[in-house]
Amino acid sequence: MAKTMHLRRKIAKLLVRDLGKICRGTGSVREMDVQVPCVRQFFGFGVGDRHLVSNWEHFMTVPKVLEKVKKEVRGTTLVVDWARFKDEIVKKLWCGCEAAELAEIEKEAFDMMQWVAEQRVLKEVSRETTENGIKVTAMIGREEAAETDRYLFHYRIDVENQTAKDVRLIARNLNFYDSTHDLNASVVNGLGVVGYTPLIHPGDSFSWHSGCNLPTPTGTMSGSLEFTVEDESSWERHISMQVMSRAMEHRRLELFRDCALETFSTPLPSIDLKAAPVISLQEQTDWVSLFSPKR
């Protein structure tokens, strides 16, 4: 019994320590940026209180423990009631409670430890930069193709508008280099991203997934994103431009620039294309049983 209590208290300490490392703040309310891994599907979505554009159901998966103690979600930022987390989870692990509730808390604590470890790894493979009031974050993943000599890289770009103005993402310029520094692919004055030219309100964000393939297992990606500041009268012109065919993309881009009150570019962060580490726990080990009394 003493050994079981020791393990519970150890896991309580680890939870407080590791979760504290990915949270901001030191008071009773803390914030964390939830990292979402790259996936195969190519899609875009907007996150914000006033603006949402999506062709994919966007959801942010967090452990059951955090669902219990979260105060609010702002975009991909999770606001946690830290005091409640310590009362609801840590205190019960440390001091004990009824057997049925304790077994559930033990399982939730293990799930939480796994999630925190994954978040720390994902944070390591993400890069960000801020310029002209636009914060750009990039995350990379890689999948090795078994039947070819090409390597498929997935990437996600998050764009957050930290200015006081509405901005529209109208173009992308991207360069993909292999490990020998040869230019393998490029996009010059590409209209929007994944079929969108999203209008991003102050405090809101827009994210999209896409990919590229290279002949080498590593490489680099660089480029920039072009934005415009518009007045409301230009929004109707934007809607009328949607009927233009794909062959007229360059004309649409010219019209965006002509309608803009201001045009500016923001560089992408320095991005290394490489295999991202993956968290994998030993499935054959029943960790929950370590904290359960033997019958």
C-alpha positions in Angstrom: 0.0 0.0 0.0 2.9 2.3 0.9 4.4 1.6 -2.5 1.2 2.5 -4.3 0.9 5.8 -2.4 4.5 6.6 -3.3 3.8 6.0 -7.0 0.7 8.2 -6.9 2.6 11.0 -5.2 5.4 10.7 -7.8 3.0 11.0 -10.7 1.4 14.0 -9.0 4.8 15.7 -8.8 5.5 14.9 -12.5 2.2 16.3 -13.6 2.7 19.6 -11.8 6.3 19.9 -13.1 5.7 18.9 -16.7 2.4 20.7 -17.2 3.9 23.8 -15.6 6.7 23.8 -18.3 4.2 24.2 -21.2 2.0 26.7 -19.4 2.5 30.5 -19.2 2.0 32.3 -15.9 2.3 31.5 -12.3 -1.0 32.3 -10.8 -4.3 30.4 -10.3 -5.1 30.8 -14.1 -2.6 29.7 -16.7 -2.4 29.6 -20.5 -0.9 27.1 -22.9 -0.6 27.0 -26.7 -1.9 23.6 -27.8 0.2 22.1 -30.6 -1.7 20.2 -33.2 0.4 17.6 -35.2 0.6 17.6 -39.0 -1.8 15.2 -40.8 -2.1 13.8 -44.3 -5.3 15.7 -45.2 -4.8 19.0 -46.9 -7.1 21.6 -45.5 -7.4 25.1 -44.1 -9.4 26.4 -41.1 -9.8 29.7 -39.3 -9.9 30.2 -35.6 -11.4 33.1 -33.8 -14.5 34.6 -32.1 -15.8 36.4 -35.1 -14.4 34.6 -38.1 -14.4 31.0 -39.2 -13.7 29.6 -42.6 -13.3 25.8 -42.9 -13.6 22.9 -45.3 -12.6 20.5 -42.5 -14.1 20.0 -39.0 -11.5 21.6 -36.7 -11.2 20.4 -33.2 -8.5 20.6 -30.5 -8.1 17.4 -28.6 -7.0 17.6 -25.0 -6.9 15.1 -22.2 -10.0 14.6 -20.1 -8.2 16.2 -17.1 -7.9 19.5 -19.0 -11.5 19.3 -20.2 -12.4 19.3 -16.5 -10.3 22.3 -15.5 -10.3 24.5 -18.7 -11.8 27.9 -18.3 -11.9 28.9 -22.0 -10.3 28.3 -25.4 -9.1 31.2 -27.5 -8.0 30.0 -30.9 -5.4 27.3 -30.1 -4.7 28.8 -26.6 -6.1 26.9 -23.7 -6.8 28.7 -20.4 -6.6 26.4 -17.4 -7.9 26.9 -13.9 -4.6 25.8 -12.2 -6.1 25.9 -8.7 -8.9 23.6 -9.7 -6.4 21.3 -11.4 -4.4 20.9 -8.2 -7.6 20.4 -6.1 -9.3 18.0 -8.5 -6.4 15.9 -9.6 -3.1 16.5 -7.8 -4.6 16.6 -4.3 -6.6 13.4 -4.8 -3.5 11.6 -6.2 -1.5 12.8 -3.2 -4.0 12.2 -0.4 -6.2 9.5 -2.0 -10.0 9.3 -2.3 -12.7 6.7 -3.0 -11.4 3.6 -4.8 -13.7 4.0 -7.9 -12.8 7.7 -8.4 -9.1 7.1 -7.7 -8.9 4.4 -10.4 -10.4 6.9 -12.9 -8.0 9.6 -11.8 -5.0 7.3 -12.2 -6.0 6.6 -15.8 -6.5 10.3 -16.5 -3.2 11.1 -15.0 -1.4 8.7 -17.2 -3.2 10.0 -20.3 -2.2 13.5 -19.2 1.5 12.5 -18.9 1.5 11.1 -22.4 -0.2 14.2 -23.9 2.2 16.6 -22.2 5.2 14.6 -23.5 3.7 14.8 -27.0 3.2 18.5 -26.7 6.8 19.1 -25.7 8.0 17.1 -28.7 5.7 19.0 -31.1 6.9 22.3 -29.7 10.5 21.3 -30.5 9.7 20.8 -34.2 7.7 24.0 -34.6 9.2 27.4 -35.6 7.7 30.9 -35.4 8.4 34.4 -36.4 6.6 37.8 -36.1 6.9 40.7 -38.4 4.5 43.5 -39.3 2.1 42.4 -36.6 1.7 38.9 -38.2 2.8 35.9 -36.2 3.6 32.9 -38.4 4.2 29.4 -36.9 5.3 26.4 -38.9 5.3 22.7 -38.0 6.8 19.9 -40.0 6.2 16.1 -40.2 7.5 13.5 -42.6 6.3 10.2 -44.1 8.6 7.9 -46.0 7.2 6.4 -49.2 7.9 2.7 -49.3 7.7 2.2 -53.1 9.5 5.3 -54.3 12.7 7.2 -53.7 10.8 10.3 -52.7 10.1 11.6 -49.2 6.7 13.2 -48.5 6.8 16.1 -46.0 3.7 17.5 -44.3 3.7 21.0 -43.0 1.2 23.2 -41.1 1.3 27.0 -41.2 -0.5 29.1 -38.5 -1.0 32.8 -39.2 -2.2 35.0 -36.3 -3.2 38.6 -36.9 -1.7 40.6 -34.0 -2.5 44.0 -35.6 -5.6 46.2 -35.0 -6.7 45.9 -38.6 -8.4 43.2 -40.8 -5.9 41.7 -43.1 -6.3 39.3 -46.1 -3.8 36.6 -47.0 -3.7 36.9 -50.8 -0.5 35.2 -51.9 2.4 32.9 -51.1 5.9 32.5 -52.3 7.5 29.2 -51.4 10.8 27.5 -52.1 11.7 23.9 -51.3 15.3 22.8 -51.3 16.7 19.2 -50.9 19.7 18.3 -48.7 22.1 19.3 -51.5 20.6 22.8 -51.5 19.2 22.3 -55.0 15.8 24.1 -55.6 13.4 21.2 -55.9 10.1 23.1 -56.2 8.8 26.6 -55.9 5.6 28.6 -55.8 5.8 32.2 -57.1 2.9 34.6 -56.5 0.6 31.7 -55.8 -3.0 32.9 -55.1 -3.9 32.5 -51.4 -3.4 29.2 -49.7 -5.2 25.8 -50.2 -7.9 27.6 -52.2 -8.5 30.4 -49.7 -7.8 34.1 -49.6 -8.9 34.4 -45.9 -9.8 37.7 -44.2 -8.3 37.5 -40.8 -9.7 39.8 -38.1 -7.5 41.2 -35.2 -6.8 38.5 -32.7 -8.0 35.7 -35.1 -5.9 33.2 -36.9 -5.9 31.0 -40.0 -4.1 27.6 -40.4 -3.6 25.2 -43.2 -1.9 21.9 -44.0 -0.1 21.1 -47.2 2.9 19.1 -48.3 5.8 18.6 -50.7 8.0 15.7 -51.7 11.8 15.7 -52.0 14.4 13.1 -53.3 16.3 13.4 -50.0 15.2 12.6 -46.4 16.0 16.2 -45.3 15.7 19.6 -46.8 14.6 23.2 -46.1 11.7 25.4 -46.9 11.6 29.2 -47.1 9.4 31.9 -48.4 6.9 34.7 -47.5 3.2 35.5 -47.3 1.6 38.6 -48.8 -1.2 40.4 -47.0 -3.5 43.3 -47.8 -5.4 45.8 -45.6 -8.8 46.5 -47.2 -11.8 48.7 -46.5 -15.3 47.3 -46.4 -16.1 48.5 -50.0 -13.5 46.1 -51.4 -15.2 43.1 -49.7 -18.0 43.0 -52.3 -15.4 43.1 -55.1 -13.7 40.2 -53.5 -16.9 38.2 -53.5 -17.5 39.0 -57.2 -13.9 37.7 -58.0 -14.8 34.2 -56.7 -16.5 33.4 -60.0 -13.2 33.8 -61.9 -11.7 30.6 -63.2 -8.5 29.1 -62.0 -6.8 30.3 -65.2 -7.5 33.9 -64.1 -5.7 33.6 -60.7 -3.1 36.2 -61.6 -5.8 38.6 -62.6 -7.5 38.1 -59.2 -4.2 38.7 -57.5 -3.8 42.0 -59.4 -7.3 43.0 -58.4 -6.6 42.3 -54.7 -3.5 44.5 -54.8 -5.4 47.3 -56.7 -8.2 47.2 -54.0 -5.9 47.3 -51.1 -5.3 50.2 -48.8 -2.0 48.7 -47.9 0.1 45.7 -49.0 2.9 44.0 -47.1 4.8 40.7 -46.8 5.8 38.6 -43.8 8.6 36.0 -44.1 8.1 32.4 -43.1 10.3 31.2 -40.2 13.4 29.1 -41.0 12.0 25.6 -41.6 14.1 22.4 -41.7 12.4 19.5 -43.4 13.2 16.4 -41.5 11.7 13.5 -39.7 9.8 14.7 -36.6 10.3 12.5 -33.5 7.2 10.6 -32.5 6.2 9.7 -28.9 5.4 6.0 -28.6 4.7 4.4 -25.3 5.0 0.7 -24.7 1.6 -0.7 -25.3 2.3 -3.9 -23.6 2.8 -2.2 -20.3 -0.4 -1.6 -18.2 0.8 1.6 -16.5 -2.6 2.1 -14.8 -2.1 -1.2 -12.9 1.0 0.3 -11.2 -1.2 2.6 -9.2 -4.0 0.1 -8.5 -4.0 -2.0 -5.3 -3.3 -5.7 -5.9 -6.3 -7.9 -5.2 
